[in-house]
Amino acid sequence: MKKYLCLLSFALVSLLTGYAQKITFSPQWTPQSQFAGYYAALENGYYAEAGLDVTIVHPTNSYNSMNMLTDGTADIITCELIQAMMTTGKDVNLVNLLQTTQHSTLVLISHSGDVRQMSDLAGRRVGTWKGGFSEVPYMIDTEEKLNIEWIQFITPLNIYISGAIDAALAKSYNELLLFYMAGVTPGSLLQFSQLGYDYPEDGLYANEKFFKRNPEACRKFAEASRRGWEWVREHRAEALDIVMKYVKAENVPTNVYIQKWMLEAILEVQEDVKGEAPTYTLGVEDFDLLNETLLKHGFISKPVVYKRFTGGDQ
């Protein structure tokens, strides 16, 4: 009842003022629990209470969320920190509005039980996504001169099972579960977070030009999104119902069990190293370490400035 009273109050205010700022938001993939907090913020009226008229538009395989941000189709998106830093200063400058995940979810699944580090795969065939997310393994490959043959995939399961590759990259909240559900037990499972590459991943980003024109709207969107994630943490079953509503609307081939696994995994990597409540902020030390690493390996040509990257110049 309280939620509906809040929505009614906002509706009355909107009628009187005649204004609610429109924002188009694009997560980085099709509907899934990875974006539960944003769905909850919309469904629970948190964006509306903040004076925002939010539309969620999911990307496609051929037209991703970064494309949408660059051409102005989307105002705010989610993406991984590495992609955001690599894009900044090239196609578009990004501003980090909210840092949701604090840890790496990247894992490597191999047939052999003797793989303890990336060097154990020197000269072997390793599957990787066509759409990115593989910068850290590429850095290790280059630095250690491993000469790994990278085989691109859309989904890794079939190519792995066929034996066409010796190992495959995966996300702990996504593809790893699909392996287990298919009855595949990895010979070895490497977690990059335990190999010294525990970089934060998902965050909320705006085009810097949009941010400078609409700093207050961006702040409100970030705060409402944070409320959404906090609500999800306390109402996981209800959050799954919301996620499945979006899944079914776009006919995504998944089920509630997969989405439950994903939600629990995502909420876990939002916590700090001590397993304490999320801060939703991008730590300076993590940022500086990644900045140094990307520079060293030529993924960026000059340092990304933390203050500007987090909107501190406003």
Backbone bond lengths (Angstrom), bond angles and torsions (degrees), N, CA, C in turn:
res aa  C-N    CA-C-N  psi(-1)  N-CA   C-N-CA  omega(-1)  CA-C   N-CA-C  phi
1 M - - - 1.463 - - 1.530 111.00 -
2 K 1.351 115.82 -40.84 1.457 119.91 -179.59 1.522 111.06 -59.76
3 K 1.361 115.83 -41.01 1.471 120.05 -178.99 1.528 110.14 -60.92
4 Y 1.332 116.59 -43.75 1.455 120.04 -176.57 1.527 111.77 -71.07
5 L 1.346 116.95 -31.81 1.463 119.70 175.46 1.533 110.40 -65.75
6 C 1.353 115.56 -39.79 1.474 119.39 177.87 1.519 110.83 -63.42
7 L 1.332 115.87 -43.53 1.466 119.66 178.93 1.518 111.18 -64.41
8 L 1.348 116.72 -38.06 1.458 120.48 178.53 1.515 110.62 -65.60
9 S 1.346 115.94 -40.14 1.461 119.64 178.59 1.513 110.79 -62.67
10 F 1.346 115.56 -42.61 1.461 118.30 179.24 1.522 111.22 -65.00
11 A 1.326 115.60 -39.68 1.465 119.34 179.93 1.526 110.91 -61.25
12 L 1.332 116.28 -40.05 1.471 119.82 179.32 1.523 110.89 -66.87
13 V 1.354 115.21 -40.63 1.472 118.82 177.74 1.519 110.16 -63.55
14 S 1.327 116.49 -41.61 1.459 120.37 -179.59 1.522 111.34 -62.77
15 L 1.328 116.33 -37.85 1.463 119.60 178.55 1.517 110.45 -64.54
16 L 1.331 115.50 -37.09 1.466 119.54 -178.60 1.525 111.43 -74.86
17 T 1.321 115.92 -40.79 1.469 118.76 -177.23 1.521 111.99 -88.68
18 G 1.338 116.17 -27.34 1.459 120.58 179.88 1.503 113.28 72.21
19 Y 1.351 117.15 21.60 1.461 117.91 -175.37 1.531 111.72 -146.43
20 A 1.303 115.61 132.84 1.463 123.83 167.46 1.517 105.10 -144.28
21 Q 1.317 117.10 122.73 1.463 119.65 -174.69 1.522 111.30 -68.35
22 K 1.308 115.46 128.52 1.458 121.32 -179.69 1.525 110.06 -82.78
23 I 1.305 116.04 134.10 1.463 122.57 176.37 1.520 109.03 -135.78
24 T 1.330 114.99 129.30 1.460 120.39 174.68 1.522 107.91 -99.96
25 F 1.311 115.30 122.84 1.460 121.96 -176.21 1.523 109.72 -116.18
26 S 1.338 116.18 133.21 1.463 120.75 179.47 1.526 110.67 -126.14
27 P 1.344 117.54 113.05 1.468 119.80 169.79 1.526 108.80 -66.97
28 Q 1.338 116.80 168.84 1.465 118.02 -173.58 1.522 114.66 -85.69
29 W 1.350 117.39 0.95 1.460 118.33 179.16 1.521 109.18 -154.56
30 T 1.322 116.08 -177.26 1.462 121.22 -179.04 1.534 110.36 -67.61
31 P 1.332 118.76 167.55 1.467 121.39 -174.73 1.526 113.23 -55.90
32 Q 1.326 115.72 129.22 1.452 122.06 176.07 1.534 108.89 -168.08
33 S 1.323 116.89 172.84 1.464 121.92 -174.77 1.515 113.64 -64.76
34 Q 1.308 117.02 -16.62 1.461 121.64 175.74 1.528 111.17 -55.04
35 F 1.336 117.10 -24.08 1.463 121.90 -176.20 1.528 112.36 -117.61
36 A 1.324 116.55 22.16 1.464 121.40 -174.06 1.523 113.08 -56.65
37 G 1.316 117.53 -38.19 1.461 120.44 -177.65 1.511 113.43 -62.82
38 Y 1.321 116.88 -34.44 1.466 120.98 -179.96 1.524 110.76 -75.01
39 Y 1.334 115.84 -39.55 1.466 118.66 175.36 1.530 110.44 -61.54
40 A 1.344 115.62 -42.48 1.464 120.10 -179.18 1.527 111.09 -65.12
41 A 1.321 116.64 -38.91 1.466 119.99 179.63 1.522 110.96 -63.34
42 L 1.332 116.36 -36.88 1.466 119.90 178.65 1.528 110.45 -74.00
43 E 1.329 116.79 -48.46 1.461 120.82 -175.72 1.527 112.38 -67.05
44 N 1.321 117.47 -33.04 1.470 121.25 -179.23 1.523 113.02 -87.21
45 G 1.317 116.85 -1.07 1.458 120.24 175.48 1.514 115.47 82.73
46 Y 1.345 117.95 14.49 1.461 119.79 -178.01 1.534 111.70 -67.98
47 Y 1.321 116.46 -38.79 1.470 118.81 176.73 1.527 110.15 -66.18
48 A 1.320 116.07 -43.08 1.467 119.83 -179.88 1.527 111.16 -61.70
49 E 1.330 116.72 -41.74 1.460 120.54 178.77 1.523 111.37 -62.04
50 A 1.339 116.13 -27.81 1.467 120.85 179.29 1.524 112.44 -85.01
51 G 1.335 116.79 2.53 1.462 120.32 179.77 1.516 113.53 81.84
52 L 1.316 116.42 26.99 1.466 121.42 -177.34 1.523 110.38 -117.90
53 D 1.304 115.42 136.81 1.465 122.69 175.37 1.529 106.54 -105.67
54 V 1.332 116.17 94.49 1.458 122.06 -170.37 1.521 111.84 -99.55
55 T 1.330 114.94 133.02 1.452 122.26 173.22 1.525 108.00 -117.28
56 I 1.328 116.63 128.78 1.464 121.14 177.83 1.524 109.15 -97.47
57 V 1.320 116.29 123.24 1.463 122.40 179.14 1.521 107.98 -123.34
58 H 1.317 117.23 117.01 1.456 121.01 179.92 1.529 110.63 -83.58
59 P 1.326 116.46 148.46 1.472 119.95 -179.74 1.526 111.32 -78.84
60 T 1.324 114.89 178.98 1.460 122.03 174.78 1.521 108.54 -124.43
61 N 1.328 116.64 173.64 1.466 120.10 178.54 1.521 112.13 -60.24
62 S 1.330 116.57 -32.96 1.464 120.56 -175.71 1.527 113.57 -96.59
63 Y 1.337 116.68 -8.09 1.465 119.60 -177.01 1.521 107.82 -144.33
64 N 1.326 116.00 92.61 1.453 119.74 -172.45 1.529 112.91 -86.12
65 S 1.320 115.58 175.03 1.460 120.56 -174.70 1.528 112.15 -66.09
66 M 1.331 117.60 -32.21 1.461 119.72 178.13 1.526 110.47 -67.07
67 N 1.330 117.45 -38.50 1.469 120.95 173.55 1.524 109.89 -57.91
68 M 1.319 115.93 -43.36 1.459 121.50 -177.59 1.525 111.15 -65.27
69 L 1.334 116.83 -38.91 1.463 120.01 178.48 1.524 110.68 -68.95
70 T 1.324 115.85 -41.60 1.464 120.91 -177.55 1.521 112.16 -63.83
71 D 1.354 116.88 -41.12 1.466 118.62 -178.05 1.526 113.31 -92.26
72 G 1.346 116.63 3.66 1.461 119.85 175.69 1.512 115.18 86.25
73 T 1.342 117.47 3.65 1.465 120.34 177.36 1.517 110.81 -66.95
74 A 1.342 116.61 -33.51 1.466 122.31 176.32 1.518 109.17 -118.45
75 D 1.326 116.13 145.81 1.463 121.76 178.20 1.523 111.62 -92.58
76 I 1.326 115.95 -35.59 1.462 122.61 -177.19 1.522 107.74 -138.67
77 I 1.337 116.14 141.35 1.462 120.91 -179.80 1.529 109.99 -137.81
78 T 1.317 115.95 170.69 1.450 120.62 164.32 1.524 108.03 -106.66
79 C 1.308 116.12 148.29 1.462 120.69 171.11 1.518 107.57 -163.63
80 E 1.329 116.29 170.75 1.454 120.28 179.41 1.530 110.26 -80.34
81 L 1.330 115.08 152.03 1.458 121.48 -176.89 1.523 112.29 -56.78
82 I 1.329 116.78 -43.09 1.468 119.39 -178.98 1.519 110.85 -60.45
83 Q 1.348 116.99 -45.87 1.469 120.05 179.44 1.534 110.96 -63.09
84 A 1.320 116.17 -38.77 1.467 119.95 -179.53 1.525 111.02 -64.99
85 M 1.318 116.86 -42.43 1.466 120.22 -179.49 1.526 111.04 -70.03
86 M 1.331 117.04 -36.72 1.464 120.24 179.07 1.527 111.57 -70.12
87 T 1.319 117.31 -30.62 1.469 121.40 -179.49 1.519 111.43 -78.30
88 T 1.334 116.27 -35.67 1.466 121.09 -177.19 1.523 110.83 -59.59
89 G 1.318 115.24 128.15 1.451 121.13 -178.59 1.511 113.12 90.73
90 K 1.340 117.36 -6.20 1.462 121.33 177.51 1.526 109.37 -109.72
91 D 1.334 115.70 -95.59 1.466 119.77 -177.00 1.522 112.24 -72.05
92 V 1.327 116.01 -37.70 1.457 120.69 -175.67 1.524 108.00 -162.20
93 N 1.322 116.84 147.05 1.458 120.72 174.47 1.522 108.96 -88.23
94 L 1.318 116.15 134.44 1.453 121.06 -177.31 1.520 111.02 -110.36
95 V 1.330 115.19 152.89 1.459 122.00 174.68 1.521 107.81 -123.37
96 N 1.334 115.53 125.54 1.463 121.53 178.68 1.522 108.72 -78.91
97 L 1.329 116.16 116.59 1.461 121.90 -179.17 1.517 112.26 -94.41
98 L 1.330 116.71 -28.19 1.461 122.07 -175.45 1.523 107.63 -161.83
99 Q 1.325 117.49 132.49 1.463 121.06 176.64 1.517 108.45 -106.21
100 T 1.314 116.25 109.00 1.460 118.89 -174.77 1.527 112.35 -86.13
101 T 1.322 119.19 -54.67 1.466 119.30 -179.22 1.524 110.76 -94.71
102 Q 1.333 115.33 140.56 1.463 121.38 -175.91 1.529 113.19 -108.80
103 H 1.330 117.18 -3.17 1.457 120.35 -174.79 1.522 111.15 -135.50
104 S 1.324 115.66 160.62 1.461 121.52 175.79 1.519 110.12 -75.68
105 T 1.326 115.95 137.75 1.467 121.57 174.91 1.529 111.12 -107.62
106 L 1.321 116.63 8.76 1.461 121.58 -175.65 1.527 110.91 -77.18
107 V 1.327 115.94 130.50 1.469 121.40 176.78 1.523 108.84 -132.24
108 L 1.315 115.20 162.49 1.456 121.11 176.65 1.523 108.27 -126.64
109 I 1.318 116.01 124.59 1.455 123.28 -177.57 1.524 108.45 -106.23
110 S 1.313 117.53 125.40 1.471 119.86 -178.53 1.524 110.78 -125.53
111 H 1.328 115.90 154.48 1.460 121.39 175.54 1.537 110.37 -69.15
112 S 1.316 115.93 -41.86 1.459 120.92 -176.41 1.525 111.33 -74.09
113 G 1.309 115.72 142.70 1.463 120.08 176.66 1.508 112.51 -87.46
114 D 1.327 116.90 3.31 1.474 120.85 -176.35 1.525 113.54 -102.23
115 V 1.327 117.70 9.07 1.458 120.48 -178.46 1.529 109.28 -86.59
116 R 1.317 116.02 113.22 1.463 121.32 -179.63 1.521 112.18 -113.72
117 Q 1.319 115.68 -15.85 1.461 121.89 178.91 1.522 108.58 -156.98
118 M 1.317 116.22 168.48 1.459 120.15 -176.36 1.521 112.45 -60.29
119 S 1.331 117.63 -32.12 1.466 120.31 -177.97 1.525 112.33 -63.46
120 D 1.322 117.35 -19.87 1.466 120.40 176.98 1.520 112.25 -71.21
121 L 1.328 116.83 -8.67 1.464 121.48 179.32 1.534 111.58 -109.40
122 A 1.303 117.03 17.53 1.466 121.14 179.59 1.528 110.53 -55.39
123 G 1.334 115.75 129.02 1.454 121.87 178.14 1.521 114.46 74.54
124 R 1.313 118.49 5.89 1.461 121.34 -177.23 1.528 110.73 -97.92
125 R 1.339 115.40 174.37 1.467 122.45 -178.73 1.533 108.81 -100.05
126 V 1.325 115.11 121.91 1.468 120.49 -177.16 1.522 109.71 -125.58
127 G 1.311 116.46 130.38 1.453 121.63 -179.45 1.516 112.55 -79.49
128 T 1.327 115.25 141.42 1.464 120.90 -179.77 1.527 109.41 -144.87
129 W 1.332 116.77 157.86 1.461 121.01 -178.93 1.526 112.14 -69.46
130 K 1.319 115.70 149.23 1.460 120.13 173.52 1.523 111.02 -71.44
131 G 1.324 116.20 -29.32 1.462 120.34 -171.71 1.514 116.18 -91.94
132 G 1.354 118.72 12.76 1.454 119.19 178.67 1.517 112.73 109.05
133 F 1.341 116.31 -152.39 1.469 125.03 178.99 1.526 112.98 71.18
134 S 1.330 117.49 12.11 1.465 120.19 -173.91 1.528 112.98 -118.63
135 E 1.314 116.88 16.43 1.462 120.22 -174.34 1.531 112.54 -60.68
136 V 1.325 117.03 -42.02 1.465 119.63 -177.74 1.530 111.77 -63.14
137 P 1.337 119.80 -49.83 1.478 118.62 175.65 1.523 113.10 -59.48
138 Y 1.340 116.82 -36.50 1.466 119.18 177.56 1.532 110.84 -62.37
139 M 1.333 116.27 -40.24 1.468 120.25 178.88 1.527 110.70 -61.96
140 I 1.322 115.83 -44.93 1.463 120.14 -179.55 1.527 110.19 -63.55
141 D 1.322 116.28 -43.33 1.460 122.01 178.54 1.526 110.73 -57.13
142 T 1.338 116.33 -47.17 1.468 121.49 -177.99 1.526 111.32 -67.64
143 E 1.328 115.96 -47.26 1.464 120.24 -175.30 1.536 111.79 -64.87
144 E 1.330 116.39 -38.34 1.465 119.91 -176.79 1.531 112.93 -96.04
145 K 1.365 115.27 3.07 1.465 120.72 178.42 1.534 111.78 52.08
146 L 1.330 115.03 54.73 1.461 120.82 -174.97 1.529 113.01 -86.79
147 N 1.325 116.88 -18.18 1.471 121.69 -179.75 1.534 112.42 53.52
148 I 1.318 115.63 43.59 1.461 120.74 176.97 1.522 108.97 -71.07
149 E 1.332 116.66 139.58 1.463 121.50 175.17 1.537 107.55 -93.44
150 W 1.311 115.96 111.50 1.458 120.99 -175.40 1.529 109.71 -88.91
151 I 1.310 115.99 123.44 1.463 122.66 -178.90 1.529 108.12 -110.39
152 Q 1.318 116.57 117.82 1.458 120.06 -175.78 1.528 111.82 -78.83
153 F 1.324 114.88 143.08 1.457 121.00 176.72 1.527 109.95 -139.43
154 I 1.321 115.96 165.23 1.461 121.58 169.46 1.527 108.66 -93.45
155 T 1.341 116.49 -47.90 1.456 122.49 170.06 1.529 107.31 -130.69
156 P 1.338 118.36 141.36 1.470 120.25 -168.70 1.511 116.00 -87.51
157 L 1.328 119.01 -15.65 1.456 121.11 -166.77 1.529 113.36 -59.51
158 N 1.335 117.41 -54.62 1.466 120.19 -175.06 1.522 112.67 -64.05
159 I 1.319 116.39 -42.54 1.463 119.49 -178.17 1.530 110.47 -68.05
160 Y 1.327 116.89 -30.44 1.463 121.04 177.22 1.528 110.63 -71.90
161 I 1.329 115.53 -49.03 1.465 120.25 -178.90 1.529 111.23 -60.56
162 S 1.323 116.53 -35.42 1.467 120.51 -178.57 1.523 113.07 -68.13
163 G 1.339 116.74 -16.44 1.455 120.67 -178.01 1.508 113.62 85.22
164 A 1.336 116.52 8.18 1.470 120.51 -178.89 1.527 111.83 -70.81
165 I 1.327 116.73 -18.71 1.459 120.82 177.57 1.527 108.82 -131.17
166 D 1.330 114.96 156.08 1.467 120.38 -179.53 1.528 111.74 -86.74
167 A 1.328 115.70 -24.03 1.461 120.49 -178.83 1.522 108.42 -158.68
168 A 1.321 115.96 165.09 1.462 120.42 -179.37 1.519 110.04 -142.17
169 L 1.317 115.83 142.01 1.450 120.82 171.35 1.524 108.91 -78.80
170 A 1.319 116.24 149.79 1.465 120.83 -179.55 1.520 108.63 -155.54
171 K 1.318 115.19 166.12 1.458 122.07 173.12 1.527 107.99 -103.05
172 S 1.317 116.37 136.70 1.457 120.00 -176.47 1.519 112.37 -64.68
173 Y 1.338 116.86 -24.93 1.461 120.20 -178.33 1.535 112.61 -92.57
174 N 1.324 117.68 -1.25 1.457 119.69 -172.53 1.534 111.97 -135.04
175 E 1.335 116.47 -89.22 1.468 120.25 -172.30 1.530 113.26 -60.42
176 L 1.336 117.03 -33.14 1.466 119.72 -179.00 1.534 110.83 -57.51
177 L 1.327 116.90 -41.89 1.460 120.28 178.64 1.531 110.87 -63.48
178 L 1.330 116.72 -38.68 1.463 120.03 179.67 1.529 111.05 -61.82
179 F 1.326 116.44 -36.04 1.463 120.28 175.82 1.523 109.86 -62.84
180 Y 1.317 116.25 -47.90 1.469 119.76 -178.85 1.522 111.44 -63.49
181 M 1.338 116.11 -40.40 1.462 120.11 -179.51 1.529 111.52 -66.14
182 A 1.331 117.07 -27.04 1.462 121.61 178.43 1.529 111.73 -85.08
183 G 1.327 116.41 2.42 1.454 120.40 178.83 1.514 113.56 80.95
184 V 1.336 117.34 17.22 1.466 121.64 -179.26 1.524 109.23 -92.63
185 T 1.303 116.39 120.99 1.464 121.44 175.16 1.521 108.27 -103.76
186 P 1.322 118.38 115.81 1.467 120.35 -178.35 1.523 111.74 -60.93
187 G 1.338 115.47 141.80 1.455 119.01 172.51 1.517 109.72 -65.05
188 S 1.343 114.69 -45.54 1.462 122.07 175.23 1.519 108.49 -137.59
189 L 1.313 116.02 149.34 1.457 121.74 177.75 1.524 107.97 -131.65
190 L 1.328 115.91 109.73 1.464 121.03 178.40 1.518 109.63 -96.36
191 Q 1.316 116.81 130.21 1.455 122.30 174.41 1.529 108.09 -105.29
192 F 1.327 117.38 118.81 1.459 120.38 -176.09 1.521 112.18 -65.84
193 S 1.322 116.52 -24.03 1.462 120.13 177.13 1.519 111.45 -64.88
194 Q 1.345 116.58 -23.09 1.458 120.80 179.97 1.530 112.45 -100.26
195 L 1.337 115.50 2.11 1.466 120.21 178.03 1.526 111.62 -102.99
196 G 1.339 115.89 9.55 1.465 119.93 -179.64 1.511 113.53 92.15
197 Y 1.333 117.61 15.60 1.468 121.78 -178.87 1.530 109.80 -126.53
198 D 1.318 115.29 52.63 1.465 120.20 -175.98 1.526 110.46 -91.71
199 Y 1.333 115.88 67.94 1.461 120.73 -178.04 1.536 110.52 -86.44
200 P 1.334 117.36 141.60 1.477 120.43 173.82 1.527 110.04 -58.13
201 E 1.325 116.02 152.16 1.465 119.42 -177.90 1.528 111.63 -117.53
202 D 1.317 118.34 -97.43 1.471 120.93 -168.93 1.528 113.89 -64.55
203 G 1.316 114.17 137.23 1.456 121.59 174.32 1.516 110.10 -146.08
204 L 1.295 115.11 173.03 1.463 122.77 -179.24 1.524 107.73 -107.15
205 Y 1.336 117.30 127.99 1.464 121.14 -172.18 1.527 112.75 -132.94
206 A 1.327 113.52 146.05 1.462 121.12 172.73 1.525 108.76 -121.53
207 N 1.321 115.90 151.40 1.461 121.38 168.33 1.531 107.17 -60.79
208 E 1.332 117.30 133.12 1.460 120.55 -177.48 1.527 112.29 -56.91
209 K 1.333 116.93 -36.76 1.465 119.70 178.94 1.524 110.68 -63.57
210 F 1.336 116.22 -43.66 1.467 120.32 177.56 1.518 110.20 -64.40
211 F 1.323 116.47 -41.08 1.464 120.76 -179.59 1.526 111.67 -61.47
212 K 1.324 116.48 -43.37 1.463 119.58 -178.68 1.526 112.25 -66.93
213 R 1.341 116.42 -31.66 1.465 120.00 177.64 1.525 111.89 -79.04
214 N 1.344 115.48 -26.23 1.470 119.46 -172.08 1.532 111.75 -136.41
215 P 1.319 117.94 54.71 1.474 118.83 -176.57 1.523 113.19 -61.81
216 E 1.330 117.27 -37.94 1.461 120.10 -177.73 1.533 111.11 -70.40
217 A 1.333 116.48 -39.80 1.463 119.91 178.08 1.532 110.11 -64.04
218 C 1.325 117.01 -39.53 1.468 120.55 178.09 1.525 110.86 -64.79
219 R 1.341 115.75 -42.04 1.465 119.38 178.07 1.525 110.72 -61.74
220 K 1.321 116.61 -43.38 1.461 120.91 -179.66 1.529 111.49 -65.93
221 F 1.331 115.98 -39.12 1.467 119.67 178.77 1.526 110.00 -63.51
222 A 1.330 116.38 -43.55 1.462 120.31 179.89 1.520 111.14 -63.82
223 E 1.312 117.16 -43.19 1.460 120.77 -178.67 1.531 111.10 -66.78
224 A 1.328 117.01 -41.75 1.468 120.53 178.15 1.528 110.13 -65.67
225 S 1.331 117.12 -37.09 1.462 121.06 177.71 1.530 110.53 -65.42
226 R 1.316 115.84 -40.70 1.466 119.70 176.64 1.526 110.18 -61.38
227 R 1.318 117.25 -43.09 1.467 120.78 176.46 1.525 110.50 -58.34
228 G 1.343 115.27 -39.35 1.458 119.76 178.67 1.514 111.72 -61.09
229 W 1.327 116.77 -45.84 1.459 120.81 179.94 1.530 111.53 -66.80
230 E 1.311 116.80 -39.06 1.466 119.98 178.35 1.523 110.77 -64.25
231 W 1.329 116.28 -38.15 1.466 120.42 177.38 1.528 110.10 -65.45
232 V 1.327 116.65 -43.10 1.464 121.15 179.82 1.527 110.19 -58.83
233 R 1.330 117.34 -42.77 1.464 121.57 -178.80 1.532 111.60 -59.31
234 E 1.324 116.63 -31.71 1.460 121.39 -178.13 1.523 113.40 -96.56
235 H 1.339 118.02 -11.19 1.470 121.96 -175.96 1.530 109.92 -136.84
236 R 1.306 117.07 62.37 1.463 121.60 -169.80 1.527 112.97 -67.46
237 A 1.303 117.08 -39.84 1.471 119.54 179.80 1.522 110.54 -65.07
238 E 1.339 116.58 -45.23 1.463 120.33 178.60 1.526 110.92 -65.27
239 A 1.336 115.89 -35.33 1.467 120.39 178.20 1.525 110.84 -63.62
240 L 1.327 116.78 -39.52 1.463 120.28 177.96 1.524 111.31 -63.33
241 D 1.329 116.47 -37.77 1.466 119.94 176.67 1.528 110.59 -60.08
242 I 1.323 116.13 -41.05 1.467 120.56 179.21 1.526 110.34 -66.31
243 V 1.333 116.38 -44.88 1.468 120.35 179.17 1.522 110.37 -58.31
244 M 1.318 117.12 -45.54 1.464 120.64 -177.62 1.525 111.58 -65.94
245 K 1.319 117.57 -27.60 1.467 120.90 174.60 1.525 110.08 -61.71
246 Y 1.340 116.29 -43.75 1.465 120.62 179.84 1.531 110.82 -72.36
247 V 1.322 116.29 -38.17 1.459 121.23 178.05 1.526 110.89 -59.16
248 K 1.323 115.67 -47.87 1.467 120.52 -177.66 1.522 111.45 -68.23
249 A 1.326 116.94 -34.33 1.463 120.36 -179.33 1.518 111.88 -63.07
250 E 1.335 117.30 -29.08 1.466 120.43 -178.76 1.530 112.20 -112.65
251 N 1.337 115.98 13.10 1.470 121.69 174.55 1.528 112.90 54.19
252 V 1.317 116.07 45.00 1.461 120.52 178.00 1.530 109.13 -78.22
253 P 1.336 118.22 129.43 1.466 121.15 -178.08 1.530 112.03 -75.50
254 T 1.302 117.52 87.61 1.457 122.83 179.35 1.514 107.86 -152.52
255 N 1.331 116.92 -172.47 1.461 120.30 176.14 1.518 109.29 -149.71
256 V 1.319 115.99 173.19 1.457 120.46 -173.72 1.527 111.85 -67.13
257 Y 1.339 118.22 -26.84 1.466 120.69 -179.43 1.528 110.81 -70.85
258 I 1.327 115.93 -41.90 1.460 120.37 175.75 1.526 110.10 -63.20
259 Q 1.319 116.25 -43.45 1.458 120.06 -177.80 1.532 112.04 -69.16
260 K 1.316 116.97 -29.93 1.469 120.39 176.46 1.524 109.85 -68.08
261 W 1.338 116.63 -45.39 1.473 121.29 175.49 1.526 109.42 -56.27
262 M 1.324 116.48 -49.75 1.454 120.99 -177.23 1.524 111.26 -60.30
263 L 1.329 116.74 -43.64 1.463 120.07 -178.56 1.521 110.96 -61.67
264 E 1.323 117.31 -46.01 1.466 120.33 -179.91 1.527 110.83 -62.45
265 A 1.332 116.50 -40.97 1.464 120.43 -179.82 1.527 111.42 -66.12
266 I 1.329 116.65 -40.85 1.463 121.03 -179.91 1.527 110.74 -66.23
267 L 1.323 117.16 -44.31 1.465 120.34 179.82 1.521 111.40 -63.26
268 E 1.330 116.71 -32.76 1.467 120.22 179.40 1.526 111.62 -66.80
269 V 1.338 117.37 -43.16 1.478 119.04 -177.74 1.526 112.42 -79.45
270 Q 1.336 117.11 -2.22 1.462 119.74 172.04 1.526 111.45 -80.86
271 E 1.331 116.38 -18.65 1.457 120.90 -177.96 1.524 111.01 -78.13
272 D 1.340 116.59 161.58 1.458 119.61 178.51 1.535 109.99 -79.10
273 V 1.320 116.97 -177.44 1.459 121.06 -174.45 1.523 112.47 -63.92
274 K 1.320 116.98 -21.52 1.463 121.04 179.44 1.522 112.20 -92.41
275 G 1.350 115.89 4.53 1.445 119.45 -179.27 1.515 113.28 74.89
276 E 1.322 115.56 21.00 1.456 120.10 -179.16 1.525 110.75 -92.06
277 A 1.326 116.17 173.78 1.465 122.31 -173.66 1.529 111.52 -56.53
278 P 1.327 117.34 146.12 1.469 121.61 -179.82 1.532 112.12 -61.14
279 T 1.322 115.47 146.86 1.465 120.80 174.87 1.524 111.26 -98.01
280 Y 1.338 116.40 -21.78 1.464 123.66 -178.13 1.530 112.37 60.11
281 T 1.319 116.97 24.90 1.457 121.05 177.66 1.528 109.63 -122.30
282 L 1.324 115.39 154.60 1.457 122.14 178.66 1.524 108.59 -90.64
283 G 1.320 116.90 113.95 1.456 121.19 -178.29 1.517 112.18 -69.14
284 V 1.330 116.07 141.18 1.463 121.33 -178.57 1.528 110.77 -64.74
285 E 1.323 117.98 -41.16 1.460 120.63 -177.51 1.526 111.21 -63.91
286 D 1.339 116.94 -44.48 1.464 120.31 177.57 1.520 110.79 -61.58
287 F 1.330 115.72 -42.46 1.459 121.24 -179.42 1.528 110.56 -63.17
288 D 1.334 117.28 -46.95 1.465 121.29 -177.73 1.520 111.27 -63.55
289 L 1.335 116.79 -40.12 1.466 120.55 -179.96 1.521 110.58 -64.38
290 L 1.319 117.01 -43.53 1.463 120.35 179.49 1.524 110.35 -68.72
291 N 1.309 117.44 -38.37 1.462 121.79 176.73 1.533 110.43 -56.08
292 E 1.321 114.97 -48.15 1.461 121.13 -179.44 1.527 111.47 -62.99
293 T 1.336 115.83 -41.09 1.466 120.67 -178.49 1.519 111.73 -67.60
294 L 1.332 117.18 -43.89 1.463 120.87 -179.92 1.531 111.21 -65.58
295 L 1.325 116.88 -37.59 1.468 120.91 176.44 1.520 110.74 -64.18
296 K 1.308 115.76 -46.66 1.467 121.43 -177.18 1.515 111.54 -57.69
297 H 1.318 116.89 -37.48 1.460 120.92 -175.37 1.530 113.33 -99.16
298 G 1.321 117.14 7.97 1.452 120.68 173.55 1.513 115.75 76.92
299 F 1.328 117.86 16.34 1.463 120.34 178.36 1.527 111.18 -79.05
300 I 1.331 116.75 -21.99 1.467 122.17 171.13 1.525 107.17 -133.36
301 S 1.341 116.86 151.06 1.464 120.28 -176.02 1.523 113.16 -95.44
302 K 1.325 116.98 -16.08 1.462 121.49 177.02 1.520 108.50 -151.12
303 P 1.333 116.69 156.43 1.467 118.99 -176.75 1.524 112.33 -61.71
304 V 1.321 115.74 144.44 1.457 121.59 171.68 1.525 106.98 -85.57
305 V 1.316 117.06 133.01 1.469 121.88 -176.06 1.528 109.71 -85.49
306 Y 1.328 116.14 119.72 1.468 121.26 -175.03 1.529 111.84 -58.17
307 K 1.323 117.12 -45.82 1.467 120.45 -175.96 1.524 111.20 -60.67
308 R 1.323 116.26 -44.15 1.465 119.75 179.16 1.527 110.72 -70.85
309 F 1.348 116.56 -39.60 1.452 121.73 -177.39 1.519 111.77 -64.19
310 T 1.323 117.76 -27.58 1.464 121.77 179.73 1.521 113.12 -103.96
311 G 1.338 116.55 13.07 1.464 120.33 175.62 1.509 114.01 78.07
312 G 1.327 116.69 17.64 1.461 119.47 -176.42 1.510 114.96 -72.61
313 D 1.336 118.04 -12.36 1.465 120.29 -179.81 1.516 112.71 -78.28
314 Q 1.345 115.55 -11.28 1.468 118.35 -177.42 1.512 110.34 -79.97
